[in-house]
Amino acid sequence: DPNAQDDIITTELHLPVGRPILFKMRSQDVLHSAYMPHFRAQMNCVPGMITQFAFTPTITTEEMRLNPEIYDKVSNINKIRNEKSIKLQAKGEEPLDRYEFDYLLLCNKICGKSHYNMQMKIIVETEDNYNEWLKEQRLFKNSLVQN
């Protein structure tokens, strides 16, 4: 929609599996690089310019979590985190949270002091789950205060 009437603001990016997705990116400040390692996709986000790329997600997040290779990697990470947590708790500190596989969108350019916080979870889900999630979202235009 060229007039942004269907825009939503979210902290997670939801994508329907099997549907072609077109990402259009731009930056409002400095050069960034939108990197989605599990999709082998990266695009520079340039101030004053729109860049774009397309892909079709083929495996849901839940399916990926059940993939034996991913499952083994996550189990190994959690074993290491558990060992670290035991040491932390012995010192009276909080244990680490268990790790769970998620697709991620990261910034891959050192762009300033908040660079390392620039990441977002991507959830690839069935069309039905995506539509259910979408129905629950508030449109940005409806969140603006009108005078």
C-alpha positions as CSV (number, residue, x, y, z in Angstrom):
1,D,0.0,0.0,0.0
2,P,1.7,3.2,-1.1
3,N,-0.1,5.3,1.5
4,A,1.0,3.1,4.5
5,Q,-2.6,2.5,5.5
6,D,-1.9,-1.1,6.3
7,D,1.4,-0.7,8.2
8,I,1.8,-2.3,11.6
9,I,4.6,-1.9,14.1
10,T,5.8,-5.1,15.7
11,T,8.8,-6.5,17.6
12,E,8.7,-9.8,15.6
13,L,8.6,-10.3,11.9
14,H,5.9,-12.9,10.9
15,L,6.1,-14.5,7.5
16,P,3.8,-17.1,5.9
17,V,5.5,-20.2,4.7
18,G,5.5,-20.8,0.9
19,R,4.5,-17.2,0.0
20,P,6.9,-15.0,-2.0
21,I,8.0,-12.1,0.2
22,L,9.4,-8.8,-1.1
23,F,11.4,-6.8,1.3
24,K,11.8,-3.1,0.6
25,M,14.4,-1.4,2.9
26,R,15.7,2.0,3.6
27,S,17.6,3.7,6.3
28,Q,16.8,7.0,8.0
29,D,20.3,7.6,9.4
30,V,23.4,5.7,8.3
31,L,24.2,2.6,6.2
32,H,22.8,-0.6,7.7
33,S,22.8,-4.1,6.3
34,A,19.7,-6.3,6.9
35,Y,21.1,-9.8,7.3
36,M,19.0,-13.0,7.5
37,P,21.6,-15.7,7.8
38,H,19.2,-18.7,7.8
39,F,17.7,-17.5,4.5
40,R,21.2,-16.6,3.1
41,A,20.0,-13.1,2.4
42,Q,21.6,-9.7,3.0
43,M,20.7,-6.2,1.7
44,N,22.2,-2.9,2.4
45,C,19.8,-0.2,3.7
46,V,20.9,3.1,2.4
47,P,19.8,6.6,3.5
48,G,17.7,8.2,0.8
49,M,17.3,5.1,-1.3
50,I,15.0,2.1,-1.3
51,T,16.7,-1.3,-1.8
52,Q,14.8,-4.6,-2.2
53,F,15.1,-8.3,-2.4
54,A,12.7,-11.2,-2.6
55,F,12.6,-14.8,-1.3
56,T,10.1,-17.5,-0.4
57,P,10.4,-19.1,3.1
58,T,10.0,-22.8,2.7
59,I,10.3,-24.2,6.3
60,T,8.3,-23.0,9.3
61,T,10.1,-22.1,12.5
62,E,8.5,-25.1,14.2
63,E,9.6,-27.4,11.5
64,M,13.2,-26.0,11.7
65,R,13.2,-26.6,15.5
66,L,12.4,-30.3,14.8
67,N,15.2,-30.7,12.2
68,P,17.6,-33.2,13.7
69,E,20.7,-31.1,12.9
70,I,19.2,-27.9,14.4
71,Y,17.9,-29.9,17.4
72,D,21.4,-31.3,18.1
73,K,23.0,-27.9,17.9
74,V,20.4,-26.3,20.2
75,S,20.8,-29.2,22.7
76,N,24.6,-28.6,22.7
77,I,24.1,-24.9,23.2
78,N,21.7,-25.6,26.1
79,K,24.2,-28.1,27.7
80,I,26.9,-25.3,27.7
81,R,24.4,-22.8,29.0
82,N,23.3,-25.2,31.8
83,E,26.9,-25.7,32.9
84,K,27.4,-21.9,32.9
85,S,24.2,-21.5,34.8
86,I,25.3,-23.8,37.6
87,K,28.4,-21.7,38.1
88,L,26.4,-18.5,38.0
89,Q,23.9,-19.8,40.6
90,A,26.7,-20.9,42.9
91,K,27.8,-17.3,42.9
92,G,24.2,-16.1,43.7
93,E,23.6,-14.9,40.1
94,E,20.7,-15.5,37.8
95,P,20.9,-18.6,35.5
96,L,20.9,-18.2,31.7
97,D,17.6,-18.7,29.9
98,R,17.3,-21.8,27.7
99,Y,18.1,-21.2,24.1
100,E,15.5,-21.9,21.4
101,F,16.1,-21.8,17.7
102,D,14.6,-18.7,15.9
103,Y,15.2,-17.3,12.5
104,L,16.8,-13.8,12.9
105,L,17.1,-10.5,11.2
106,L,20.3,-8.8,12.2
107,C,22.2,-5.6,11.2
108,N,25.5,-6.7,9.6
109,K,27.2,-3.3,9.5
110,I,28.8,-1.6,12.4
111,C,26.5,1.4,12.4
112,G,26.8,3.0,15.9
113,K,26.6,2.2,19.6
114,S,23.3,0.5,19.3
115,H,24.4,-1.8,16.5
116,Y,24.5,-4.9,18.7
117,N,20.9,-4.5,19.8
118,M,19.6,-4.4,16.2
119,Q,18.0,-7.8,15.8
120,M,14.5,-9.1,15.4
121,K,13.0,-12.5,15.6
122,I,11.5,-13.9,12.4
123,I,8.6,-16.3,12.7
124,V,7.8,-18.4,9.7
125,E,4.4,-20.0,10.1
126,T,1.5,-21.5,8.3
127,E,-0.8,-19.3,6.3
128,D,-3.6,-19.8,8.9
129,N,-1.4,-18.9,11.9
130,Y,0.0,-15.9,10.0
131,N,-3.5,-14.6,9.2
132,E,-4.6,-15.1,12.9
133,W,-1.5,-13.2,14.1
134,L,-2.2,-10.4,11.5
135,K,-5.8,-10.0,12.7
136,E,-4.5,-9.3,16.2
137,Q,-2.2,-6.5,15.1
138,R,-3.0,-2.8,15.4
139,L,-2.6,-0.6,12.3
140,F,-0.1,2.2,12.8
141,K,-2.5,4.7,11.4
142,N,-5.0,3.8,14.2
143,S,-2.3,4.3,16.9
144,L,-1.7,8.0,15.9
145,V,-3.2,10.7,18.1
146,Q,-5.6,12.8,16.0
147,N,-6.2,16.4,16.9
